[in-house]
Amino acid sequence: MAPIPLDTVDNRLKDVIQDLFEIQSSVHGYLGPETQQVLVRKVTQLSDSLAALSNTASSTSARAPPELIHQFIDDGRNPDIYTREFIEQIQLLNREMKGKCEAFASFGATLGAEMTKAMPNLGDDVARILSAGSAESAKNGTSESTGS
């Protein structure tokens, strides 16, 4: 399979961000049962966008450009230092992403609790959705607990 260009991954990320913005707008303007279907449709669309992003990203082979490494060596720097700095930077970004994921999971739990309080008849559906989200993140190897 040919590697997917990074532009495609970038477009998938933009789709996810747009879906999140639309959900934020829908939640802000939530009027009850008459807007519930719109919100459900947007959350489903977000799920589809995330699945597409995951599939696209797993097919992408991003590597450091050889020109950058050659320039690094020509400047008299050690490629091992470049590798170490690169790994440190990625670790920092991973920690930030983990924090964002945990914050999003916490937001989901809080949103679910508030939705259950506001609309008790949806309590079972909210619990089912939250447990499905927990199962999906466990399947993908991520943790939704904030104690990790």
C-alpha positions in Angstrom: 0.0 0.0 0.0 1.4 3.4 -1.0 1.9 5.9 1.8 -0.8 8.5 2.2 0.4 12.1 1.8 0.4 14.3 5.0 -2.0 16.7 3.3 -4.7 14.0 3.6 -3.9 13.5 7.3 -4.1 17.3 7.7 -7.5 17.4 6.0 -8.8 14.6 8.3 -7.6 16.6 11.3 -9.4 19.7 10.0 -12.6 17.6 9.6 -12.3 16.4 13.3 -11.7 20.0 14.5 -14.7 21.2 12.5 -16.9 18.5 13.9 -15.9 19.4 17.4 -16.7 23.0 16.7 -20.1 22.1 15.4 -20.8 20.0 18.5 -19.7 22.9 20.7 -22.1 25.2 18.9 -24.9 22.6 19.1 -24.4 22.0 22.8 -24.3 25.8 23.4 -27.6 26.2 21.5 -29.3 23.1 22.8 -33.0 23.6 23.1 -34.1 20.2 24.2 -35.7 17.4 22.2 -36.1 19.4 19.0 -32.3 19.8 18.7 -31.4 16.4 20.0 -31.3 14.7 16.6 -29.0 17.4 15.3 -26.6 16.8 18.2 -26.7 13.1 17.7 -26.0 13.4 14.0 -23.0 15.7 14.7 -21.6 13.3 17.3 -22.0 10.4 14.8 -20.2 12.5 12.2 -17.4 13.2 14.7 -17.1 9.5 15.3 -16.8 8.8 11.6 -14.2 11.6 11.2 -12.1 10.2 14.0 -12.3 6.7 12.5 -11.2 8.1 9.1 -8.3 10.0 10.8 -7.2 6.8 12.6 -7.3 4.8 9.4 -5.4 7.5 7.4 -2.8 8.1 10.1 -2.0 4.4 10.4 -1.3 4.3 6.7 1.1 7.3 6.8 4.8 6.9 6.9 6.2 10.2 8.1 10.0 10.3 8.3 12.6 13.0 8.9 13.7 14.5 5.6 17.2 13.3 4.6 18.1 16.9 3.7 17.6 18.0 7.3 19.8 15.2 8.7 22.5 16.0 6.1 22.4 19.7 7.0 22.6 18.8 10.6 25.8 16.7 10.0 27.2 19.4 7.7 26.8 21.9 10.5 29.0 19.7 12.6 26.3 18.5 14.9 25.9 14.9 16.0 22.9 13.1 14.6 22.5 11.3 18.0 21.9 14.7 19.5 19.3 15.4 16.9 17.6 12.1 17.6 17.6 12.7 21.4 16.2 16.2 21.0 13.5 14.9 18.6 12.5 12.2 21.0 12.4 14.6 23.9 10.2 16.9 21.9 7.9 14.0 20.9 7.7 12.9 24.6 6.6 16.4 25.6 4.0 16.5 22.9 2.8 13.1 23.9 2.4 14.2 27.6 0.4 17.2 26.4 -1.8 15.0 24.2 -2.3 12.6 27.1 -3.4 15.5 29.3 -5.8 16.7 26.6 -7.3 13.2 26.2 -7.7 12.9 30.0 -9.4 16.3 30.1 -11.7 15.4 27.2 -12.6 12.1 29.0 -13.3 14.1 32.2 -15.4 16.5 30.2 -17.4 13.6 28.7 -18.0 12.1 32.2 -19.1 15.6 33.5 -21.3 16.2 30.4 -22.9 12.8 30.8 -23.6 13.4 34.5 -25.1 16.8 33.7 -27.2 15.4 30.9 -28.5 12.6 33.1 -29.5 15.3 35.8 -31.2 17.5 33.2 -32.8 14.6 31.3 -33.3 11.6 33.6 -35.1 9.7 30.8 -31.8 9.6 28.9 -29.8 8.2 31.7 -29.5 4.7 30.3 -28.5 6.0 26.9 -25.9 8.3 28.4 -24.4 5.5 30.5 -24.3 3.3 27.4 -22.5 5.9 25.3 -20.0 6.6 28.1 -19.3 2.9 28.6 -18.9 2.5 24.8 -16.4 5.3 24.8 -14.5 3.7 27.7 -14.4 0.4 25.9 -13.2 2.0 22.6 -10.4 3.9 24.4 -9.4 0.7 26.2 -9.3 -1.1 22.9 -7.0 1.6 21.5 -4.7 1.4 24.5 -5.6 4.8 25.9 -6.6 5.5 29.4 -9.6 7.7 30.4 -8.7 7.7 34.1 -7.2 10.9 35.4 -5.0 9.1 37.9 -2.6 7.7 35.3 
